[in-house]
Amino acid sequence: IYRFGKAENFYVGTRYNKVDSEEESGDNIEISRFQLGAGWFMTKNILMKVEYVKQSYNSDAAAWSPNAWTPEILSGAEMNGVVLEAVISF
């Protein structure tokens, strides 16, 4: 995160997370998430921010169960988009 402005009330930042794991069955699972964001502290208690998010989920498993959220169902799943958010804290 980098804060700037006369009162340091603006910021830009990025985050990258990656999980690479192996299940008991030996199947590999990989989840990666990238975020790029910017924000403005309008007052001490009000924040307005915008973020771009991209997340992907991959698994080596071939079989899947229709009755459970398992790595096999989510394999190849991906999402990306823009989030605009205002936060008020007390």
PyMOL Python script that loads the backbone (N, CA, C, O; Angstrom):
from pymol import cmd

cmd.read_pdbstr("""\
ATOM      1  N   ILE A   1       0.855  -1.179   0.000  1.00  0.00           N
ATOM      2  CA  ILE A   1       0.000   0.000   0.000  1.00  0.00           C
ATOM      3  C   ILE A   1       0.888   1.225   0.000  1.00  0.00           C
ATOM      4  O   ILE A   1       1.885   1.302   0.718  1.00  0.00           O
ATOM      5  N   TYR A   2       0.496   2.181  -0.827  1.00  0.00           N
ATOM      6  CA  TYR A   2       1.189   3.462  -0.872  1.00  0.00           C
ATOM      7  C   TYR A   2       0.160   4.552  -0.617  1.00  0.00           C
ATOM      8  O   TYR A   2      -0.803   4.692  -1.371  1.00  0.00           O
ATOM      9  N   ARG A   3       0.365   5.335   0.464  1.00  0.00           N
ATOM     10  CA  ARG A   3      -0.555   6.427   0.796  1.00  0.00           C
ATOM     11  C   ARG A   3       0.057   7.743   0.345  1.00  0.00           C
ATOM     12  O   ARG A   3       1.266   7.955   0.439  1.00  0.00           O
ATOM     13  N   PHE A   4      -0.813   8.624  -0.150  1.00  0.00           N
ATOM     14  CA  PHE A   4      -0.328   9.913  -0.641  1.00  0.00           C
ATOM     15  C   PHE A   4      -1.410  10.956  -0.480  1.00  0.00           C
ATOM     16  O   PHE A   4      -2.510  10.654  -0.017  1.00  0.00           O
ATOM     17  N   GLY A   5      -1.104  12.176  -0.858  1.00  0.00           N
ATOM     18  CA  GLY A   5      -2.015  13.308  -0.689  1.00  0.00           C
ATOM     19  C   GLY A   5      -1.549  14.159   0.474  1.00  0.00           C
ATOM     20  O   GLY A   5      -0.732  13.726   1.287  1.00  0.00           O
ATOM     21  N   LYS A   6      -2.068  15.357   0.548  1.00  0.00           N
ATOM     22  CA  LYS A   6      -1.667  16.291   1.601  1.00  0.00           C
ATOM     23  C   LYS A   6      -1.861  15.688   2.997  1.00  0.00           C
ATOM     24  O   LYS A   6      -0.995  15.827   3.862  1.00  0.00           O
ATOM     25  N   ALA A   7      -2.997  15.022   3.213  1.00  0.00           N
ATOM     26  CA  ALA A   7      -3.275  14.400   4.508  1.00  0.00           C
ATOM     27  C   ALA A   7      -3.137  12.870   4.430  1.00  0.00           C
ATOM     28  O   ALA A   7      -3.636  12.158   5.301  1.00  0.00           O
ATOM     29  N   GLU A   8      -2.466  12.374   3.398  1.00  0.00           N
ATOM     30  CA  GLU A   8      -2.338  10.937   3.139  1.00  0.00           C
ATOM     31  C   GLU A   8      -3.708  10.258   3.144  1.00  0.00           C
ATOM     32  O   GLU A   8      -3.885   9.187   3.724  1.00  0.00           O
ATOM     33  N   ASN A   9      -4.668  10.900   2.488  1.00  0.00           N
ATOM     34  CA  ASN A   9      -6.022  10.361   2.464  1.00  0.00           C
ATOM     35  C   ASN A   9      -6.340   9.567   1.188  1.00  0.00           C
ATOM     36  O   ASN A   9      -7.488   9.171   0.985  1.00  0.00           O
ATOM     37  N   PHE A  10      -5.360   9.335   0.342  1.00  0.00           N
ATOM     38  CA  PHE A  10      -5.514   8.495  -0.845  1.00  0.00           C
ATOM     39  C   PHE A  10      -4.532   7.327  -0.739  1.00  0.00           C
ATOM     40  O   PHE A  10      -3.479   7.446  -0.113  1.00  0.00           O
ATOM     41  N   TYR A  11      -4.888   6.202  -1.356  1.00  0.00           N
ATOM     42  CA  TYR A  11      -3.942   5.081  -1.376  1.00  0.00           C
ATOM     43  C   TYR A  11      -4.120   4.254  -2.643  1.00  0.00           C
ATOM     44  O   TYR A  11      -5.182   4.265  -3.264  1.00  0.00           O
ATOM     45  N   VAL A  12      -3.075   3.544  -3.012  1.00  0.00           N
ATOM     46  CA  VAL A  12      -3.111   2.519  -4.050  1.00  0.00           C
ATOM     47  C   VAL A  12      -2.383   1.307  -3.473  1.00  0.00           C
ATOM     48  O   VAL A  12      -1.450   1.447  -2.681  1.00  0.00           O
ATOM     49  N   GLY A  13      -2.812   0.141  -3.871  1.00  0.00           N
ATOM     50  CA  GLY A  13      -2.172  -1.060  -3.352  1.00  0.00           C
ATOM     51  C   GLY A  13      -2.506  -2.268  -4.194  1.00  0.00           C
ATOM     52  O   GLY A  13      -3.430  -2.249  -5.007  1.00  0.00           O
ATOM     53  N   THR A  14      -1.738  -3.315  -3.984  1.00  0.00           N
ATOM     54  CA  THR A  14      -1.960  -4.562  -4.699  1.00  0.00           C
ATOM     55  C   THR A  14      -1.707  -5.721  -3.750  1.00  0.00           C
ATOM     56  O   THR A  14      -0.992  -5.594  -2.756  1.00  0.00           O
ATOM     57  N   ARG A  15      -2.312  -6.853  -4.084  1.00  0.00           N
ATOM     58  CA  ARG A  15      -2.130  -8.057  -3.271  1.00  0.00           C
ATOM     59  C   ARG A  15      -2.180  -9.267  -4.187  1.00  0.00           C
ATOM     60  O   ARG A  15      -2.980  -9.321  -5.120  1.00  0.00           O
ATOM     61  N   TYR A  16      -1.318 -10.235  -3.912  1.00  0.00           N
ATOM     62  CA  TYR A  16      -1.319 -11.496  -4.649  1.00  0.00           C
ATOM     63  C   TYR A  16      -1.214 -12.629  -3.640  1.00  0.00           C
ATOM     64  O   TYR A  16      -0.296 -12.651  -2.821  1.00  0.00           O
ATOM     65  N   ASN A  17      -2.145 -13.566  -3.696  1.00  0.00           N
ATOM     66  CA  ASN A  17      -2.127 -14.741  -2.834  1.00  0.00           C
ATOM     67  C   ASN A  17      -2.133 -15.979  -3.712  1.00  0.00           C
ATOM     68  O   ASN A  17      -2.787 -16.009  -4.755  1.00  0.00           O
ATOM     69  N   LYS A  18      -1.398 -17.009  -3.282  1.00  0.00           N
ATOM     70  CA  LYS A  18      -1.407 -18.275  -4.018  1.00  0.00           C
ATOM     71  C   LYS A  18      -1.310 -19.423  -3.021  1.00  0.00           C
ATOM     72  O   LYS A  18      -0.475 -19.416  -2.117  1.00  0.00           O
ATOM     73  N   VAL A  19      -2.181 -20.403  -3.209  1.00  0.00           N
ATOM     74  CA  VAL A  19      -2.149 -21.623  -2.408  1.00  0.00           C
ATOM     75  C   VAL A  19      -1.909 -22.773  -3.370  1.00  0.00           C
ATOM     76  O   VAL A  19      -2.643 -22.938  -4.344  1.00  0.00           O
ATOM     77  N   ASP A  20      -0.894 -23.560  -3.100  1.00  0.00           N
ATOM     78  CA  ASP A  20      -0.590 -24.737  -3.897  1.00  0.00           C
ATOM     79  C   ASP A  20      -0.485 -25.892  -2.908  1.00  0.00           C
ATOM     80  O   ASP A  20       0.440 -25.937  -2.097  1.00  0.00           O
ATOM     81  N   SER A  21      -1.428 -26.821  -2.973  1.00  0.00           N
ATOM     82  CA  SER A  21      -1.529 -27.852  -1.946  1.00  0.00           C
ATOM     83  C   SER A  21      -1.769 -29.216  -2.577  1.00  0.00           C
ATOM     84  O   SER A  21      -2.097 -29.331  -3.758  1.00  0.00           O
ATOM     85  N   GLU A  22      -1.597 -30.237  -1.761  1.00  0.00           N
ATOM     86  CA  GLU A  22      -1.879 -31.600  -2.200  1.00  0.00           C
ATOM     87  C   GLU A  22      -2.843 -32.239  -1.215  1.00  0.00           C
ATOM     88  O   GLU A  22      -2.621 -32.196  -0.005  1.00  0.00           O
ATOM     89  N   GLU A  23      -3.923 -32.835  -1.736  1.00  0.00           N
ATOM     90  CA  GLU A  23      -4.895 -33.516  -0.894  1.00  0.00           C
ATOM     91  C   GLU A  23      -4.378 -34.884  -0.486  1.00  0.00           C
ATOM     92  O   GLU A  23      -3.375 -35.363  -1.015  1.00  0.00           O
ATOM     93  N   GLU A  24      -5.074 -35.512   0.463  1.00  0.00           N
ATOM     94  CA  GLU A  24      -4.701 -36.855   0.906  1.00  0.00           C
ATOM     95  C   GLU A  24      -4.713 -37.844  -0.255  1.00  0.00           C
ATOM     96  O   GLU A  24      -3.944 -38.805  -0.271  1.00  0.00           O
ATOM     97  N   SER A  25      -5.594 -37.601  -1.227  1.00  0.00           N
ATOM     98  CA  SER A  25      -5.691 -38.491  -2.391  1.00  0.00           C
ATOM     99  C   SER A  25      -4.521 -38.322  -3.348  1.00  0.00           C
ATOM    100  O   SER A  25      -4.348 -39.133  -4.259  1.00  0.00           O
ATOM    101  N   GLY A  26      -3.714 -37.281  -3.158  1.00  0.00           N
ATOM    102  CA  GLY A  26      -2.585 -37.029  -4.044  1.00  0.00           C
ATOM    103  C   GLY A  26      -2.883 -35.997  -5.113  1.00  0.00           C
ATOM    104  O   GLY A  26      -1.984 -35.615  -5.862  1.00  0.00           O
ATOM    105  N   ASP A  27      -4.128 -35.532  -5.205  1.00  0.00           N
ATOM    106  CA  ASP A  27      -4.497 -34.516  -6.188  1.00  0.00           C
ATOM    107  C   ASP A  27      -3.958 -33.154  -5.775  1.00  0.00           C
ATOM    108  O   ASP A  27      -3.995 -32.788  -4.600  1.00  0.00           O
ATOM    109  N   ASN A  28      -3.460 -32.415  -6.750  1.00  0.00           N
ATOM    110  CA  ASN A  28      -2.957 -31.063  -6.506  1.00  0.00           C
ATOM    111  C   ASN A  28      -4.080 -30.049  -6.634  1.00  0.00           C
ATOM    112  O   ASN A  28      -4.956 -30.186  -7.488  1.00  0.00           O
ATOM    113  N   ILE A  29      -4.050 -29.032  -5.785  1.00  0.00           N
ATOM    114  CA  ILE A  29      -5.013 -27.931  -5.821  1.00  0.00           C
ATOM    115  C   ILE A  29      -4.228 -26.631  -5.851  1.00  0.00           C
ATOM    116  O   ILE A  29      -3.268 -26.458  -5.100  1.00  0.00           O
ATOM    117  N   GLU A  30      -4.641 -25.718  -6.720  1.00  0.00           N
ATOM    118  CA  GLU A  30      -3.995 -24.407  -6.794  1.00  0.00           C
ATOM    119  C   GLU A  30      -5.059 -23.317  -6.853  1.00  0.00           C
ATOM    120  O   GLU A  30      -5.949 -23.347  -7.703  1.00  0.00           O
ATOM    121  N   ILE A  31      -4.956 -22.366  -5.950  1.00  0.00           N
ATOM    122  CA  ILE A  31      -5.858 -21.219  -5.929  1.00  0.00           C
ATOM    123  C   ILE A  31      -4.984 -19.975  -5.980  1.00  0.00           C
ATOM    124  O   ILE A  31      -4.050 -19.840  -5.190  1.00  0.00           O
ATOM    125  N   SER A  32      -5.276 -19.068  -6.901  1.00  0.00           N
ATOM    126  CA  SER A  32      -4.523 -17.818  -6.969  1.00  0.00           C
ATOM    127  C   SER A  32      -5.491 -16.641  -7.038  1.00  0.00           C
ATOM    128  O   SER A  32      -6.549 -16.728  -7.661  1.00  0.00           O
ATOM    129  N   ARG A  33      -5.116 -15.544  -6.391  1.00  0.00           N
ATOM    130  CA  ARG A  33      -5.960 -14.350  -6.349  1.00  0.00           C
ATOM    131  C   ARG A  33      -5.075 -13.118  -6.464  1.00  0.00           C
ATOM    132  O   ARG A  33      -4.067 -12.989  -5.770  1.00  0.00           O
ATOM    133  N   PHE A  34      -5.475 -12.213  -7.358  1.00  0.00           N
ATOM    134  CA  PHE A  34      -4.772 -10.947  -7.571  1.00  0.00           C
ATOM    135  C   PHE A  34      -5.770  -9.815  -7.365  1.00  0.00           C
ATOM    136  O   PHE A  34      -6.887  -9.864  -7.880  1.00  0.00           O
ATOM    137  N   GLN A  35      -5.366  -8.796  -6.610  1.00  0.00           N
ATOM    138  CA  GLN A  35      -6.204  -7.618  -6.397  1.00  0.00           C
ATOM    139  C   GLN A  35      -5.371  -6.359  -6.612  1.00  0.00           C
ATOM    140  O   GLN A  35      -4.211  -6.288  -6.208  1.00  0.00           O
ATOM    141  N   LEU A  36      -5.976  -5.382  -7.248  1.00  0.00           N
ATOM    142  CA  LEU A  36      -5.381  -4.070  -7.450  1.00  0.00           C
ATOM    143  C   LEU A  36      -6.424  -3.061  -7.022  1.00  0.00           C
ATOM    144  O   LEU A  36      -7.544  -3.076  -7.534  1.00  0.00           O
ATOM    145  N   GLY A  37      -6.076  -2.178  -6.088  1.00  0.00           N
ATOM    146  CA  GLY A  37      -7.084  -1.276  -5.556  1.00  0.00           C
ATOM    147  C   GLY A  37      -6.580   0.136  -5.327  1.00  0.00           C
ATOM    148  O   GLY A  37      -5.377   0.391  -5.254  1.00  0.00           O
ATOM    149  N   ALA A  38      -7.534   1.044  -5.218  1.00  0.00           N
ATOM    150  CA  ALA A  38      -7.253   2.445  -4.900  1.00  0.00           C
ATOM    151  C   ALA A  38      -8.389   2.944  -4.016  1.00  0.00           C
ATOM    152  O   ALA A  38      -9.534   2.514  -4.156  1.00  0.00           O
ATOM    153  N   GLY A  39      -8.060   3.856  -3.105  1.00  0.00           N
ATOM    154  CA  GLY A  39      -9.087   4.342  -2.205  1.00  0.00           C
ATOM    155  C   GLY A  39      -8.885   5.778  -1.786  1.00  0.00           C
ATOM    156  O   GLY A  39      -7.816   6.362  -1.964  1.00  0.00           O
ATOM    157  N   TRP A  40      -9.949   6.332  -1.223  1.00  0.00           N
ATOM    158  CA  TRP A  40      -9.963   7.719  -0.776  1.00  0.00           C
ATOM    159  C   TRP A  40     -10.643   7.775   0.584  1.00  0.00           C
ATOM    160  O   TRP A  40     -11.816   7.423   0.705  1.00  0.00           O
ATOM    161  N   PHE A  41      -9.923   8.212   1.603  1.00  0.00           N
ATOM    162  CA  PHE A  41     -10.509   8.431   2.920  1.00  0.00           C
ATOM    163  C   PHE A  41     -11.182   9.794   2.883  1.00  0.00           C
ATOM    164  O   PHE A  41     -10.525  10.818   3.072  1.00  0.00           O
ATOM    165  N   MET A  42     -12.488   9.812   2.641  1.00  0.00           N
ATOM    166  CA  MET A  42     -13.239  11.058   2.509  1.00  0.00           C
ATOM    167  C   MET A  42     -13.238  11.829   3.831  1.00  0.00           C
ATOM    168  O   MET A  42     -13.094  13.051   3.841  1.00  0.00           O
ATOM    169  N   THR A  43     -13.397  11.120   4.926  1.00  0.00           N
ATOM    170  CA  THR A  43     -13.276  11.670   6.274  1.00  0.00           C
ATOM    171  C   THR A  43     -12.539  10.614   7.097  1.00  0.00           C
ATOM    172  O   THR A  43     -12.113   9.589   6.565  1.00  0.00           O
ATOM    173  N   LYS A  44     -12.393  10.866   8.376  1.00  0.00           N
ATOM    174  CA  LYS A  44     -11.728   9.905   9.252  1.00  0.00           C
ATOM    175  C   LYS A  44     -12.465   8.562   9.281  1.00  0.00           C
ATOM    176  O   LYS A  44     -11.841   7.515   9.458  1.00  0.00           O
ATOM    177  N   ASN A  45     -13.795   8.591   9.108  1.00  0.00           N
ATOM    178  CA  ASN A  45     -14.614   7.381   9.231  1.00  0.00           C
ATOM    179  C   ASN A  45     -15.205   6.861   7.925  1.00  0.00           C
ATOM    180  O   ASN A  45     -15.872   5.826   7.937  1.00  0.00           O
ATOM    181  N   ILE A  46     -14.987   7.531   6.815  1.00  0.00           N
ATOM    182  CA  ILE A  46     -15.604   7.117   5.546  1.00  0.00           C
ATOM    183  C   ILE A  46     -14.519   6.856   4.503  1.00  0.00           C
ATOM    184  O   ILE A  46     -13.668   7.706   4.242  1.00  0.00           O
ATOM    185  N   LEU A  47     -14.571   5.657   3.912  1.00  0.00           N
ATOM    186  CA  LEU A  47     -13.619   5.252   2.877  1.00  0.00           C
ATOM    187  C   LEU A  47     -14.388   4.868   1.622  1.00  0.00           C
ATOM    188  O   LEU A  47     -15.384   4.147   1.698  1.00  0.00           O
ATOM    189  N   MET A  48     -13.936   5.342   0.479  1.00  0.00           N
ATOM    190  CA  MET A  48     -14.465   4.946  -0.831  1.00  0.00           C
ATOM    191  C   MET A  48     -13.316   4.235  -1.547  1.00  0.00           C
ATOM    192  O   MET A  48     -12.210   4.768  -1.638  1.00  0.00           O
ATOM    193  N   LYS A  49     -13.584   3.026  -2.055  1.00  0.00           N
ATOM    194  CA  LYS A  49     -12.518   2.304  -2.737  1.00  0.00           C
ATOM    195  C   LYS A  49     -13.029   1.581  -3.969  1.00  0.00           C
ATOM    196  O   LYS A  49     -14.213   1.266  -4.082  1.00  0.00           O
ATOM    197  N   VAL A  50     -12.118   1.327  -4.882  1.00  0.00           N
ATOM    198  CA  VAL A  50     -12.394   0.553  -6.085  1.00  0.00           C
ATOM    199  C   VAL A  50     -11.282  -0.483  -6.212  1.00  0.00           C
ATOM    200  O   VAL A  50     -10.109  -0.179  -5.994  1.00  0.00           O
ATOM    201  N   GLU A  51     -11.665  -1.716  -6.570  1.00  0.00           N
ATOM    202  CA  GLU A  51     -10.701  -2.797  -6.708  1.00  0.00           C
ATOM    203  C   GLU A  51     -10.997  -3.616  -7.954  1.00  0.00           C
ATOM    204  O   GLU A  51     -12.149  -3.778  -8.356  1.00  0.00           O
ATOM    205  N   TYR A  52      -9.928  -4.126  -8.553  1.00  0.00           N
ATOM    206  CA  TYR A  52     -10.043  -5.128  -9.605  1.00  0.00           C
ATOM    207  C   TYR A  52      -9.580  -6.440  -8.988  1.00  0.00           C
ATOM    208  O   TYR A  52      -8.513  -6.496  -8.377  1.00  0.00           O
ATOM    209  N   VAL A  53     -10.380  -7.505  -9.144  1.00  0.00           N
ATOM    210  CA  VAL A  53     -10.072  -8.801  -8.540  1.00  0.00           C
ATOM    211  C   VAL A  53     -10.096  -9.879  -9.618  1.00  0.00           C
ATOM    212  O   VAL A  53     -10.995  -9.914 -10.457  1.00  0.00           O
ATOM    213  N   LYS A  54      -9.088 -10.764  -9.582  1.00  0.00           N
ATOM    214  CA  LYS A  54      -9.066 -11.930 -10.476  1.00  0.00           C
ATOM    215  C   LYS A  54      -8.665 -13.137  -9.633  1.00  0.00           C
ATOM    216  O   LYS A  54      -7.630 -13.124  -8.967  1.00  0.00           O
ATOM    217  N   GLN A  55      -9.504 -14.191  -9.670  1.00  0.00           N
ATOM    218  CA  GLN A  55      -9.231 -15.390  -8.888  1.00  0.00           C
ATOM    219  C   GLN A  55      -9.449 -16.615  -9.749  1.00  0.00           C
ATOM    220  O   GLN A  55     -10.393 -16.667 -10.538  1.00  0.00           O
ATOM    221  N   SER A  56      -8.576 -17.609  -9.600  1.00  0.00           N
ATOM    222  CA  SER A  56      -8.733 -18.864 -10.339  1.00  0.00           C
ATOM    223  C   SER A  56      -8.489 -20.037  -9.397  1.00  0.00           C
ATOM    224  O   SER A  56      -7.756 -19.929  -8.414  1.00  0.00           O
ATOM    225  N   TYR A  57      -9.128 -21.165  -9.727  1.00  0.00           N
ATOM    226  CA  TYR A  57      -9.083 -22.362  -8.908  1.00  0.00           C
ATOM    227  C   TYR A  57      -8.863 -23.548  -9.833  1.00  0.00           C
ATOM    228  O   TYR A  57      -9.647 -23.768 -10.756  1.00  0.00           O
ATOM    229  N   ASN A  58      -7.806 -24.311  -9.594  1.00  0.00           N
ATOM    230  CA  ASN A  58      -7.498 -25.463 -10.446  1.00  0.00           C
ATOM    231  C   ASN A  58      -7.206 -26.688  -9.598  1.00  0.00           C
ATOM    232  O   ASN A  58      -6.657 -26.582  -8.501  1.00  0.00           O
ATOM    233  N   SER A  59      -7.579 -27.857 -10.117  1.00  0.00           N
ATOM    234  CA  SER A  59      -7.355 -29.118  -9.418  1.00  0.00           C
ATOM    235  C   SER A  59      -7.014 -30.191 -10.439  1.00  0.00           C
ATOM    236  O   SER A  59      -7.500 -30.161 -11.570  1.00  0.00           O
ATOM    237  N   ASP A  60      -6.171 -31.145 -10.034  1.00  0.00           N
ATOM    238  CA  ASP A  60      -5.815 -32.272 -10.902  1.00  0.00           C
ATOM    239  C   ASP A  60      -6.859 -33.375 -10.873  1.00  0.00           C
ATOM    240  O   ASP A  60      -6.840 -34.261 -11.727  1.00  0.00           O
ATOM    241  N   ALA A  61      -7.763 -33.339  -9.914  1.00  0.00           N
ATOM    242  CA  ALA A  61      -8.737 -34.420  -9.738  1.00  0.00           C
ATOM    243  C   ALA A  61      -9.655 -34.537 -10.951  1.00  0.00           C
ATOM    244  O   ALA A  61     -10.065 -33.532 -11.532  1.00  0.00           O
ATOM    245  N   ALA A  62      -9.967 -35.765 -11.321  1.00  0.00           N
ATOM    246  CA  ALA A  62     -10.793 -36.003 -12.507  1.00  0.00           C
ATOM    247  C   ALA A  62     -12.253 -36.260 -12.167  1.00  0.00           C
ATOM    248  O   ALA A  62     -13.140 -35.843 -12.912  1.00  0.00           O
ATOM    249  N   ALA A  63     -12.516 -36.936 -11.064  1.00  0.00           N
ATOM    250  CA  ALA A  63     -13.898 -37.263 -10.691  1.00  0.00           C
ATOM    251  C   ALA A  63     -14.497 -36.138  -9.877  1.00  0.00           C
ATOM    252  O   ALA A  63     -13.781 -35.324  -9.294  1.00  0.00           O
ATOM    253  N   TRP A  64     -15.844 -36.103  -9.843  1.00  0.00           N
ATOM    254  CA  TRP A  64     -16.490 -35.076  -9.027  1.00  0.00           C
ATOM    255  C   TRP A  64     -17.775 -35.613  -8.438  1.00  0.00           C
ATOM    256  O   TRP A  64     -18.367 -36.565  -8.945  1.00  0.00           O
ATOM    257  N   SER A  65     -18.193 -34.980  -7.352  1.00  0.00           N
ATOM    258  CA  SER A  65     -19.418 -35.377  -6.668  1.00  0.00           C
ATOM    259  C   SER A  65     -20.456 -34.270  -6.833  1.00  0.00           C
ATOM    260  O   SER A  65     -20.176 -33.128  -6.467  1.00  0.00           O
ATOM    261  N   PRO A  66     -21.638 -34.558  -7.368  1.00  0.00           N
ATOM    262  CA  PRO A  66     -22.644 -33.507  -7.568  1.00  0.00           C
ATOM    263  C   PRO A  66     -23.278 -33.016  -6.274  1.00  0.00           C
ATOM    264  O   PRO A  66     -24.003 -32.021  -6.288  1.00  0.00           O
ATOM    265  N   ASN A  67     -23.024 -33.687  -5.159  1.00  0.00           N
ATOM    266  CA  ASN A  67     -23.660 -33.329  -3.896  1.00  0.00           C
ATOM    267  C   ASN A  67     -22.761 -32.575  -2.930  1.00  0.00           C
ATOM    268  O   ASN A  67     -23.158 -32.334  -1.789  1.00  0.00           O
ATOM    269  N   ALA A  68     -21.570 -32.198  -3.351  1.00  0.00           N
ATOM    270  CA  ALA A  68     -20.655 -31.522  -2.429  1.00  0.00           C
ATOM    271  C   ALA A  68     -19.783 -30.525  -3.177  1.00  0.00           C
ATOM    272  O   ALA A  68     -19.487 -30.701  -4.358  1.00  0.00           O
ATOM    273  N   TRP A  69     -19.377 -29.472  -2.469  1.00  0.00           N
ATOM    274  CA  TRP A  69     -18.433 -28.510  -3.052  1.00  0.00           C
ATOM    275  C   TRP A  69     -17.038 -29.058  -2.861  1.00  0.00           C
ATOM    276  O   TRP A  69     -16.396 -28.821  -1.838  1.00  0.00           O
ATOM    277  N   THR A  70     -16.581 -29.779  -3.839  1.00  0.00           N
ATOM    278  CA  THR A  70     -15.271 -30.417  -3.774  1.00  0.00           C
ATOM    279  C   THR A  70     -14.330 -29.737  -4.758  1.00  0.00           C
ATOM    280  O   THR A  70     -14.789 -29.021  -5.648  1.00  0.00           O
ATOM    281  N   PRO A  71     -13.036 -29.941  -4.619  1.00  0.00           N
ATOM    282  CA  PRO A  71     -12.082 -29.357  -5.568  1.00  0.00           C
ATOM    283  C   PRO A  71     -12.375 -29.735  -7.014  1.00  0.00           C
ATOM    284  O   PRO A  71     -12.105 -28.960  -7.931  1.00  0.00           O
ATOM    285  N   GLU A  72     -12.927 -30.927  -7.214  1.00  0.00           N
ATOM    286  CA  GLU A  72     -13.206 -31.380  -8.579  1.00  0.00           C
ATOM    287  C   GLU A  72     -14.259 -30.506  -9.254  1.00  0.00           C
ATOM    288  O   GLU A  72     -14.142 -30.200 -10.441  1.00  0.00           O
ATOM    289  N   ILE A  73     -15.287 -30.102  -8.508  1.00  0.00           N
ATOM    290  CA  ILE A  73     -16.343 -29.258  -9.070  1.00  0.00           C
ATOM    291  C   ILE A  73     -15.789 -27.880  -9.427  1.00  0.00           C
ATOM    292  O   ILE A  73     -16.143 -27.306 -10.458  1.00  0.00           O
ATOM    293  N   LEU A  74     -14.925 -27.361  -8.574  1.00  0.00           N
ATOM    294  CA  LEU A  74     -14.416 -26.005  -8.774  1.00  0.00           C
ATOM    295  C   LEU A  74     -13.245 -25.935  -9.752  1.00  0.00           C
ATOM    296  O   LEU A  74     -12.843 -24.838 -10.139  1.00  0.00           O
ATOM    297  N   SER A  75     -12.692 -27.067 -10.159  1.00  0.00           N
ATOM    298  CA  SER A  75     -11.528 -27.054 -11.035  1.00  0.00           C
ATOM    299  C   SER A  75     -11.814 -26.264 -12.309  1.00  0.00           C
ATOM    300  O   SER A  75     -12.800 -26.520 -13.001  1.00  0.00           O
ATOM    301  N   GLY A  76     -10.960 -25.322 -12.605  1.00  0.00           N
ATOM    302  CA  GLY A  76     -11.129 -24.485 -13.784  1.00  0.00           C
ATOM    303  C   GLY A  76     -11.993 -23.266 -13.540  1.00  0.00           C
ATOM    304  O   GLY A  76     -12.149 -22.427 -14.427  1.00  0.00           O
ATOM    305  N   ALA A  77     -12.562 -23.156 -12.337  1.00  0.00           N
ATOM    306  CA  ALA A  77     -13.406 -21.999 -12.020  1.00  0.00           C
ATOM    307  C   ALA A  77     -12.554 -20.733 -11.979  1.00  0.00           C
ATOM    308  O   ALA A  77     -11.396 -20.758 -11.560  1.00  0.00           O
ATOM    309  N   GLU A  78     -13.140 -19.644 -12.414  1.00  0.00           N
ATOM    310  CA  GLU A  78     -12.418 -18.367 -12.443  1.00  0.00           C
ATOM    311  C   GLU A  78     -13.419 -17.231 -12.318  1.00  0.00           C
ATOM    312  O   GLU A  78     -14.553 -17.324 -12.788  1.00  0.00           O
ATOM    313  N   MET A  79     -12.984 -16.171 -11.682  1.00  0.00           N
ATOM    314  CA  MET A  79     -13.819 -14.976 -11.615  1.00  0.00           C
ATOM    315  C   MET A  79     -12.912 -13.759 -11.689  1.00  0.00           C
ATOM    316  O   MET A  79     -11.775 -13.773 -11.217  1.00  0.00           O
ATOM    317  N   ASN A  80     -13.441 -12.716 -12.289  1.00  0.00           N
ATOM    318  CA  ASN A  80     -12.738 -11.436 -12.275  1.00  0.00           C
ATOM    319  C   ASN A  80     -13.765 -10.324 -12.421  1.00  0.00           C
ATOM    320  O   ASN A  80     -14.841 -10.515 -12.986  1.00  0.00           O
ATOM    321  N   GLY A  81     -13.409  -9.173 -11.904  1.00  0.00           N
ATOM    322  CA  GLY A  81     -14.345  -8.067 -11.980  1.00  0.00           C
ATOM    323  C   GLY A  81     -13.897  -6.890 -11.152  1.00  0.00           C
ATOM    324  O   GLY A  81     -12.841  -6.913 -10.521  1.00  0.00           O
ATOM    325  N   VAL A  82     -14.717  -5.862 -11.166  1.00  0.00           N
ATOM    326  CA  VAL A  82     -14.440  -4.624 -10.462  1.00  0.00           C
ATOM    327  C   VAL A  82     -15.409  -4.488  -9.288  1.00  0.00           C
ATOM    328  O   VAL A  82     -16.599  -4.774  -9.412  1.00  0.00           O
ATOM    329  N   VAL A  83     -14.884  -4.050  -8.161  1.00  0.00           N
ATOM    330  CA  VAL A  83     -15.692  -3.843  -6.964  1.00  0.00           C
ATOM    331  C   VAL A  83     -15.583  -2.361  -6.578  1.00  0.00           C
ATOM    332  O   VAL A  83     -14.482  -1.830  -6.438  1.00  0.00           O
ATOM    333  N   LEU A  84     -16.718  -1.710  -6.410  1.00  0.00           N
ATOM    334  CA  LEU A  84     -16.769  -0.339  -5.926  1.00  0.00           C
ATOM    335  C   LEU A  84     -17.454  -0.399  -4.560  1.00  0.00           C
ATOM    336  O   LEU A  84     -18.554  -0.937  -4.434  1.00  0.00           O
ATOM    337  N   GLU A  85     -16.795   0.157  -3.536  1.00  0.00           N
ATOM    338  CA  GLU A  85     -17.296  -0.011  -2.184  1.00  0.00           C
ATOM    339  C   GLU A  85     -17.107   1.245  -1.360  1.00  0.00           C
ATOM    340  O   GLU A  85     -16.082   1.918  -1.468  1.00  0.00           O
ATOM    341  N   ALA A  86     -18.087   1.561  -0.542  1.00  0.00           N
ATOM    342  CA  ALA A  86     -17.991   2.651   0.435  1.00  0.00           C
ATOM    343  C   ALA A  86     -18.125   2.032   1.824  1.00  0.00           C
ATOM    344  O   ALA A  86     -18.984   1.182   2.053  1.00  0.00           O
ATOM    345  N   VAL A  87     -17.281   2.460   2.733  1.00  0.00           N
ATOM    346  CA  VAL A  87     -17.260   1.892   4.073  1.00  0.00           C
ATOM    347  C   VAL A  87     -17.383   3.021   5.103  1.00  0.00           C
ATOM    348  O   VAL A  87     -16.682   4.030   5.024  1.00  0.00           O
ATOM    349  N   ILE A  88     -18.272   2.834   6.052  1.00  0.00           N
ATOM    350  CA  ILE A  88     -18.412   3.790   7.158  1.00  0.00           C
ATOM    351  C   ILE A  88     -18.100   3.044   8.444  1.00  0.00           C
ATOM    352  O   ILE A  88     -18.712   2.011   8.717  1.00  0.00           O
ATOM    353  N   SER A  89     -17.167   3.541   9.236  1.00  0.00           N
ATOM    354  CA  SER A  89     -16.829   2.912  10.505  1.00  0.00           C
ATOM    355  C   SER A  89     -17.205   3.808  11.666  1.00  0.00           C
ATOM    356  O   SER A  89     -17.193   5.033  11.546  1.00  0.00           O
ATOM    357  N   PHE A  90     -17.533   3.203  12.775  1.00  0.00           N
ATOM    358  CA  PHE A  90     -17.933   3.956  13.968  1.00  0.00           C
ATOM    359  C   PHE A  90     -16.993   3.666  15.107  1.00  0.00           C
ATOM    360  O   PHE A  90     -17.162   4.206  16.200  1.00  0.00           O
TER     361      PHE A  90
END
""", "prot")
cmd.dss("prot")
cmd.show_as("cartoon", "prot")
cmd.util.cbc("prot")
cmd.orient("prot")
